[in-house]
Amino acid sequence: MAQGRRVEKFSALIKREISQILLLGIRDARVHQAMVTITGVEVSGDLQHCKIYVSVFGDQNQKNVVIEGLIASIGFLRGELARNLQMRRAPELSFYLDKAIEKGTSVLNLLDKLEEERKSHLETNEDIK
């Protein structure tokens, strides 16, 4: 179980460092097209591969541009990670668009719509009585 805890700590550390680099260190204008949030980091057991899930607030075109900018900046990000964390070898990074927030919003909208329909149905039934 110590291996799992080590991977979790490393994931949290990478999430914090990548967030700081994106906020303060990256100069690629594509990354700053929209608001970018790191929603999750998955690190392999051998700490050599890292999947970074990001949420981008904007339209689909902005999301594509931001992901392209992040992918283009992988070399810079790996170098900064290695330097900031004093690592000999930083893990291979890959970025994925996290659509969980969008799905959550659509589910909430559906629930709101169902609630409105239920209320209007109840009001119609009360008028009949």
C-alpha positions, 0 to 999 in steps of 0.5 A: 500500500505504500506504493499507492500512497507514493503515487498519490503524493506524486500525483498531487505534487505534479498537479500543484507544480503544473498549475503553477507553471501554467499560471506563471511560467508558460508563455504560449498564448494558445494556453491563455485563450481560455480559463484552464483548470487541472481536474486530475492527474494520474501517474503510472505505478513506475512514475514514468507516465502521467495523464493530466486532465484539464477542463477548459472554460470556453467554446469548442474552438478555444478548447481545441486551441488550448489543448494544442498549446498544452501539447506543444508545451510538453517539452517545456513543462517536463523541463520545468517539472524536473527542475522544480522537483529536482528530478533526474527524469520527469514523467512523460506527460499527456493532456486530456480534455475532462468533460465531467464538468460539462456532463454535470452541468447538462445533468443539472439542466435536465433535472431543472427541466424535469422539476419545472415539468413536474411543477407545471403538471401538479399545477394543472392537476390542481386546476382540474380539481 
